[in-house]
Amino acid sequence: MLKNKKVLLVCSPYYKKITENLVAGALKVLKSNSVEYKIINVPGALEIAPLIKIYSEKLPQNNFFDGFIALGCVIRGETYHFEIVSNESARALNELSITYSLPIGNGILTVENKGQAMERSDPAKLNKGAGAALACLSLIKHKNNISYE
């Protein structure tokens, strides 16, 4: 059902090891479902949604990507910046998904500390990259199987 599907992973490698773990989890899911993929890195979590929008606008006639996976990590610091980045990156991804019917799996971790991030990105544990990939694939399946009968 997912053969010949293509997904774009848009990653913010600000926290390199955490993002690598998220990508590893997502790729395990994609490969096990025979889904093709491309990976693009952006500087931070706030740049993920704009890049997804750019790709969805530039390539709609080709249906080049059937879905998108957002991967990255935001760790609380001492300033209000954490709330802005966390809230706005999630809002932007939801808005894109709903407004343009784009299957997007959100794997941007928003955590209090690096320990929580490592736990949630560990490929042998709660890998949220795998969860984001599963969410994206689920949305692709639903989008492709809508029936009015």
C-alpha positions as CSV (number, residue, x, y, z in Angstrom):
1,M,0.0,0.0,0.0
2,L,2.9,2.4,0.7
3,K,5.2,1.2,-2.1
4,N,6.2,4.0,-4.5
5,K,5.5,6.6,-1.8
6,K,8.0,9.3,-1.1
7,V,8.6,11.2,2.1
8,L,10.7,14.2,2.8
9,L,12.4,14.3,6.2
10,V,13.1,17.9,7.3
11,C,15.6,18.0,10.1
12,S,17.1,20.5,12.4
13,P,20.4,19.0,13.6
14,Y,21.0,21.7,16.2
15,Y,21.4,18.8,18.7
16,K,23.3,16.5,16.4
17,K,23.1,13.2,18.3
18,I,19.5,13.6,19.2
19,T,18.5,14.4,15.7
20,E,20.6,11.5,14.3
21,N,18.7,9.2,16.7
22,L,15.3,10.6,15.5
23,V,16.3,10.1,11.9
24,A,17.4,6.5,12.6
25,G,14.0,5.7,14.1
26,A,12.1,7.3,11.2
27,L,14.2,5.6,8.6
28,K,13.7,2.2,10.2
29,V,9.9,2.7,9.8
30,L,10.2,4.1,6.3
31,K,12.4,1.3,5.1
32,S,10.3,-1.4,6.6
33,N,7.3,0.0,4.6
34,S,9.3,0.3,1.4
35,V,8.9,4.1,1.4
36,E,11.4,6.2,-0.5
37,Y,12.8,9.3,1.3
38,K,15.0,12.3,1.1
39,I,16.6,14.2,4.0
40,I,17.1,17.9,4.1
41,N,18.6,19.8,7.1
42,V,17.6,23.3,8.1
43,P,19.2,25.5,10.9
44,G,16.5,25.2,13.5
45,A,13.0,24.1,14.4
46,L,11.4,27.3,13.2
47,E,12.7,26.7,9.6
48,I,11.2,23.2,9.3
49,A,7.6,24.3,8.4
50,P,8.7,27.0,5.9
51,L,10.8,24.4,4.0
52,I,7.9,21.9,3.9
53,K,5.7,24.7,2.5
54,I,8.4,25.6,-0.1
55,Y,8.6,21.9,-1.3
56,S,4.8,21.4,-1.3
57,E,4.3,24.6,-3.4
58,K,7.2,24.0,-5.9
59,L,6.4,20.4,-6.7
60,P,2.6,19.9,-6.4
61,Q,2.1,19.0,-10.1
62,N,4.5,16.1,-9.7
63,N,3.2,14.9,-6.3
64,F,6.9,14.5,-5.6
65,F,6.4,13.9,-1.9
66,D,3.4,12.1,-0.4
67,G,4.2,13.2,3.1
68,F,6.7,15.0,5.4
69,I,8.4,14.3,8.7
70,A,9.6,17.1,10.9
71,L,12.5,16.1,13.2
72,G,14.5,18.1,15.7
73,C,14.8,19.1,19.3
74,V,14.1,22.1,21.5
75,I,15.4,22.1,25.0
76,R,14.2,24.6,27.6
77,G,16.8,27.2,28.4
78,E,16.7,30.2,30.7
79,T,14.7,32.5,28.4
80,Y,11.2,32.6,26.9
81,H,12.7,31.5,23.5
82,F,11.9,27.9,24.3
83,E,8.1,28.6,24.4
84,I,8.2,30.6,21.2
85,V,10.1,28.0,19.2
86,S,8.1,25.1,20.7
87,N,4.7,26.6,20.2
88,E,5.3,28.3,16.8
89,S,7.0,25.2,15.2
90,A,4.0,23.0,16.3
91,R,1.5,25.6,15.3
92,A,3.1,26.1,11.8
93,L,3.2,22.3,11.2
94,N,-0.5,21.9,12.2
95,E,-1.5,24.9,10.1
96,L,0.3,23.5,7.1
97,S,-1.2,20.1,7.5
98,I,-4.7,21.3,7.9
99,T,-4.7,24.1,5.4
100,Y,-3.0,22.2,2.6
101,S,-4.0,18.6,3.5
102,L,-0.3,17.6,3.9
103,P,0.5,14.4,5.8
104,I,3.1,15.7,8.3
105,G,4.5,13.7,11.2
106,N,5.8,16.0,13.9
107,G,8.9,14.6,15.6
108,I,10.2,17.8,17.1
109,L,11.0,17.1,20.7
110,T,10.2,19.8,23.2
111,V,11.9,18.8,26.5
112,E,13.1,20.2,29.7
113,N,16.7,18.8,29.5
114,K,19.1,16.8,27.4
115,G,18.4,13.6,29.4
116,Q,14.7,13.7,28.4
117,A,15.7,14.3,24.8
118,M,18.1,11.3,24.7
119,E,15.4,9.1,26.2
120,R,12.8,10.2,23.6
121,S,15.2,9.8,20.7
122,D,16.8,6.5,21.7
123,P,16.2,4.1,18.9
124,A,15.8,1.2,21.4
125,K,13.2,3.1,23.5
126,L,10.7,5.8,22.9
127,N,12.0,7.0,19.6
128,K,9.8,9.8,18.6
129,G,11.3,9.9,15.1
130,A,9.7,6.4,14.5
131,G,6.5,7.8,16.0
132,A,6.5,10.7,13.6
133,A,7.1,8.4,10.7
134,L,4.2,6.2,11.7
135,A,2.0,9.2,12.0
136,C,3.0,10.4,8.6
137,L,2.4,7.0,7.0
138,S,-1.0,6.7,8.7
139,L,-2.1,10.1,7.2
140,I,-0.8,9.1,3.8
141,K,-2.8,5.9,3.9
142,H,-6.0,7.7,5.0
143,K,-5.5,10.4,2.3
144,N,-5.1,7.7,-0.4
145,N,-8.1,5.6,0.8
146,I,-10.9,8.2,1.2
147,S,-14.1,6.8,-0.2
148,Y,-17.5,8.3,-0.4
149,E,-19.4,5.0,-0.5
